[in-house]
């Protein structure tokens, strides 16, 4: 009987023109999503590599210029022309690029990366401060897949369930409506056998096809086999669980003994609720219970602080030189215009004054994103999105961690250069070459992945219990 059921499914379902057309369309969409994601990742990698090359070229060129002046081949006519001037090196000549390099699986959820900054310039310029202030207002939303580009995560999250529903909403009700159930019952077939064999066949075909297409696109886009690591296997497991859950939901709905129209309505409503409505409600709940300061509030605070220091920066500068007499410039020929020292001391104090404010903001934002990850348990779709984002390195928490690291690097850069600039000091070639090249190491949280996978399993267990209860009450006739 099992062999007959599989043969029937193969001939009646898989060889139908509509089925083949839908599967072909699904393959095309998946390949497009993989290609689109890889294009974004390659663009990020090229940007990262070009910044590294630019940094190396600038350093080599500036070392040559410093050597020309130190050996007397060139003479300094103005302080601005001095390539060893600490202020000029910290502000422009020696600036570094702190980048978030894409992970091997970044193509899965590359759309998220378009909503965030991936590069931070390390400089004493105020434009490099407080990366979090550059975020768009909508990034307060912990679930941003709809705002990003069409990638693998988007396709699996939104379209995969619709494909499963289209193939399974009437797998039992259609048999009843077409009058085949009495014939199957007369052959000694139970409802449990019928459902599991029909669902098992369709689950295997759809899920295996999806995994193979994503894997084929993965390797086609020049990703080496070495990068197909444990993380790749974990994501495949997440796809399998997500697919299994939607197939299992279709079984439960078919066991309600209603018509195909009713089944389609219930399943489509479930899709809307789990994929769109619940994530939106969770976002509203999180931003209400755990709000963060708005970008406008942060900008106002920065503006007020700058205005306050503008009024008294001359006194602050005098007080600074009183506390640090060793930095007082004695050679007037090396002095920059006075307004430059006022400018530097103003921004030094602004950075120090706003640091607690920005630290509190980053702490709130990170806590909000972590809460969103925990609350993903309320929807399998949210669990898959968080899993995709985490494996791709584009989760909200990972971007916030990058911003924290970038702000720390900028703070350390300013702490090194500001005293030297206020003292009008010079850097030697050796000191210039030893300037740090900070690197951000993006990591995947194993604990978070384990939590998300465990929650998906819990959803499956819940459905399995409901199905067991319904099967006991169901008869084929």
N, C-alpha and C positions, 0 to 999 in steps of 0.2 A: 504493500500500500504506500509506503514511503516513496519508493521509486516512482510509482504512478503519479503521486502528488507533485513530485519535482518535475516529471516530464510534462504534466499538465500545465504547471506554472511556466515552464520554459516555452511551451508552444502557445499558450493562451495569453501570456503577459509579455514575455520578453521579445517575442517575434511580431508583436503588434506594431504597425507603422507609427502610431502615435507614441508608443513607448520608446521606440528607437529614435524618433525625432526629438523627444524630450531629453533623452540621455545624450544625444549628440549636441544639443543646445547646451546642456549642463557642462559637457567637456569643453566646449568653446568658451563659455563664461569663465570656467576655472582657469583655463590657459591664459585668457586675457588678464585675469586678476593676478596670476603669478607673474606674468610679464610686466604688468603695470607696477607691481611691487618691486620687482628687481630693477626696473628702470629708476625708480626713486632711490633705491639703495645704492646703485652704481653712481648716481649723481652725488649722493652724500659721500661715498668713498672717494670719488674724484675730487670733491671739494676738500676733504680731509687731506688727501695726498698733496694737492696743490698748495694748501696752507703750510704743510710741513716743508715742502720744497721752497716756497716763498720765504719762510722763516730762515731756512739755511742759507739761501742766496743773500738775503738782507744782512745776515750776520757776517757772512764772508766779505761782503762789500764794505760793511762798516768797519770791520777789523782792518781792512786795507786802508781805509780813510784815516782811522786812528793812527796807524803806523806812519802814514805820510806826514801827519802833523807832528808826531812825536820825534821823528828823525829830522825835522826841519825842512822837508821837501816843500811843505806848504806852511804858510803863516796865517795866524788867526787875526782877522781884522775886527771882528765883533764877537761878543760872547756867544751869539747864536750860531756862529760857525764852528765853535769848539765841539768836535765829535765826542770828546770825553766828558762833556758837561752832564752831570747826573740827571738834571731835569729833562734834557732833550732825549737822553737814552731811555729814561723811564716812561716818557710820554709818547715817543714815536720810534726812535732808532732801535731800541731793544725790545719792543713789545712782542708778546707771545700770543699764540692762538691755542686756547684751551678748548678741545673738541670732544664731542661725544661720538665715538666711532661706532658705526652700525655693527650689530652682532650677526652671525651667520644666518639666523632665522628672522632677520628684520623685515624681509619681504612679506612675512605673514600679516603684519599689521603696520605697513609703511605709512598708511594714511594718517595715523596718529602723529608721526614724526613731522608732518607738515604743519601741525598746530603748535609746535614748540620750537624754541631756539636750540640748535645743536652745537653752536660755536660761541665762545666768549673770548673777547680780546682782553688780554692782561696788559693794562696800561694805567698810568696815573691820571688819564683823562676821565672826567666825571661821567662821560658817556658809557664807560665800562662798568660802572657801579650797579649793584643791585639788579641782577638779571631778572628777578621775579617781577620787577616793575614793568618789564617789557611784555609781559604776558597779556593776551587778549582777555576781555572780560568773560567770554564764553568758556575759558579754560577752567573756570570754577566748577564746571560740570565734570564729575568724575567719569562719566560714560560718554565718550565723544565719537563713537564709531560713525554715526550718521554725518558728522561734520567732515570726516576725513575722505580721502580718495578711495575709490573702489579697489580693494585689495582682497587677499584670501580670507582674512578675518571677516570682512564685510559680507562676502559671498556666502561663507559657511554660516554666519550668524543669521542672516536675513533670508537667503534664498534656499539654502539646504533644507530647512524644515518644510518649506512650501513644496519642494520636489517630493519629499517623503509623503506629505499629506496627499498630494495629487495621485500618488501610486497606491495609497493604502486606505483612503477614507472609506472605500466601499468593498473592501476585500471579503467581508462576511455578509454585509447587507445586500450586496449585489447578487450573491449566491442565493439568498433568500428570495429576492425580488424576481430572479430569473427561474425560480422553481427547482434549483438543483440540490437544495439542502435535503429534501426527502430521499433523493437518490443516494446521496453520500451517507446519510444515516442508515439506509438499508444495507449498505456495504460494511457496516460496523465501525464507521469512522466517528471519532469523538470530536467535540468542538476544540478541545485542547490540541489534538493532533492537527486539525485543519488550520487553526490559527498559527501555531508555531512553525509549521512547515511553509505556509504561504509567506509569513513574515520573515522567517529565517532566510528563505530564498531571496526575497527582495532586499532585505538588509544586507546580505552578502554581496549582491550585485552592485547596489548603489554605493555602499561604503567602500568596497574594494576599488571600484572605479574611481571614486573621489580621491582616495589615498594614492592610487597609482598615478593619477593625473598631476596631483600636487607634487609628488616625488619626482615624476618625469620633468616637470617644469623646474623643479629645484636643481636637478643635475644639468638640464639643458642650458641653464643660465650660468654655466661655468662655476658652479659651487663644487669644490672638491669633495670627494667621498669622505675625507678625514673629518670634515665639519658635520657630517651626518652622525651626530653623537647621541648620547643618552637623551639630550633635550629633544631631538627629533623624534625619538621613540616615544617620549612622554607626550608630545603633541599629537602623534598618531593615536595614542591611547585616548586622548581627550576627544578627538574626532569620532572615534569608535563609540565612546560613551554617549556623546551628544546625539549621534545617529541612532543608537540603540534606544535612547530615551524617547525620541520622537516616534520611532516604530512601535515602542511599547505603549505609548499614549494612544496611537491609532488602534491597537488591539483593545485597549480598555473602552474606547468610545464605541467600537464595533460590538462590544459585548452588552451595550445598553439596549439592544434589540429595537433600534429605531431605524428609520429609512436612511438612504444614502445622503439625501439633502440635509437631514438633521446632523448626520455625522460630519459632513463638510462644514456646516455652520459652526458646530462646536469646536472642531479642530482649527478652523480659521480664526475664530474668536480667541482660542487659546494662544495661537501664534501672535495675534495683536497684543494680547495681555502680557505674555512672557517676554516678547522681543521689544515692544515699544512702551506700553503703558507702565508696567512695573518698574523698568529702569528709570523712566521719567519721574515717577512718584518717589523712588528711592533717592534720586538726585535732589528733588525738592525737600525731602525729609532731612537729608544730610546737610544741605546748605542752610536749612532753617535751624537745626539743632546744633550744628557745628559751623557757624558762619566764619568767613575770613574777611579781613578788611578789603574794601573795594579798591580798585586801582586808583580811583579818583581821590579817595582818602589818603592813600600813600603819597600821591603827587602833591596834594595840598600840604601834607606834613613836611615833605622835602622843600617845597617852596617857602613855607613859613620859617623853616630852619635856616635856609640860605639867606632869607631877608634879615633874620635876626643877626647872623654873623656878618652880613654886609655892613650893618650899622657900627659894628665894633671890631672889625677885623684889624684895624691899625693897633688898637689896644692889645688884642690877642697876640699880634705879631711881636709887639714890644715885650709882652710878658713871656713869650716863648724864648726870645733871645736873652732875656734876663735869667730864665731858668737854665738856658743852655749857652753860656758865654763862649764855649769852645766853637760854636757855629757862627759867631759874629764875623762878618766878612770885613777884613782889614784892607784888602787891595781893591780900591774903588774901580780900577780898570776892569775888574772881572765881575762887577756888579751888573745884574740884570735890572730892568726898570722896577721901581718899588712896587708898582701894581701887581707884578708877577708874584712877588713874595706874599702880598696880601691875598692874592688869588689862591696860592698854594695853602696858606694857613687856614683860609676860609673852608676850603674843601676838606682839609685834614680834619677839622673839628666837625664839619657836617657829617663826614663818614663815621666818626666816633659817636656823635650824638644820635644818629639814625640806626646804628648797628643793633641796639636792643629792639627797636621797632621792627626792623626787617627780620631779625631772628625770631621774634614772636610770630610774625606773619608766616614765615617758612614753617615753623612748628605747627601752626594752625592748619596750613595747607597740607602738610604731610599727614597730620592726624586725620584730616578729612578724607584724603585719598586712601589711607589704610582702613578707615571705617567703611568706605565704599567697597573695598575689596572683601571685607568680612560680610557685608550685607548682600554680596552677590549670591549668597546662598538662597535668596528668595526666588531666583529664576535660573534655570539651566542655561539660558542664553547669556545672562550676565556672567555666569561662571566660565563659559567658553570664551567670552570677550576678554575677561581678566587673564585667562590662561594664554590666549593668543598674544595679548599685549606684553605679558611678562616674558614669554619665550622670545618675542621679537626684540625685547629691550626697550620697548616704547610705552611701557605702563606709566600711568600718572606718577606713581611713587618713584619710578626710576628717573623720570625727568626732574622731579623735585630734588632727588638726591644729587643729580648733576648740577642743578642750580645752587644747592648748598655748597658743593665742592668748588664751583666756579666763583662764588662770592668769597669763600675763604681764600682762594688763590689770589683774587684781586686785592683783598685786604692785606695779605702778606706782601704782595708786590708794592703796595702803597707804603706799608710800614718800613720797607727797606729803602725806598727811594725818597720819600718825603723829607726825612731829616737831612739826607745828603743834598737834596735840591735846595732846601732852606739854608744850608751851609755853603751853597755854591761849590760843592766839591766835585772832583773829577774821578772817573773810573779808569783804572789801568786796562790794558788789553786783556790781561789775565782775568781780572774781575769781570769784565764784559763777557768773556767766553764762558765763565763759570755761572752765569745767570741761569736760574732753574728753568727746566722745560716740563712743567707739570703735565701729568697724564691722568685722564679719568678712566678708571677701569669699571665699565658697566658690568653688573653681575645679575644673575637670576636667583631669586630667593627660592630655595628648595622647600622651605617650610610653607611658603605661600602656595606653591604648586601642589604640595601634598594636601593642603587644606582644600583647595579648589577641586582636586580630583576626588577627595573623600566626600565632598558635598554632592558632586555629580552622582557618585555611587549611592548616596542616601536617597536622592530623587528616584533612582532606579529601584531601590528596595521598596520605597513607598508605592510606586506604581505596581510592582510585582505583588505586593500584599493586596492591593485593590483588585487586581486581575484574578488572583486566587479566589477572592470572595465572590466575584461575578461569575467565574467559571462554574462554581458549585451550584449556582442557581440557573445556569443556562442549559437549554436543551435545543438540539438541532431542529426539532419539529415543534 
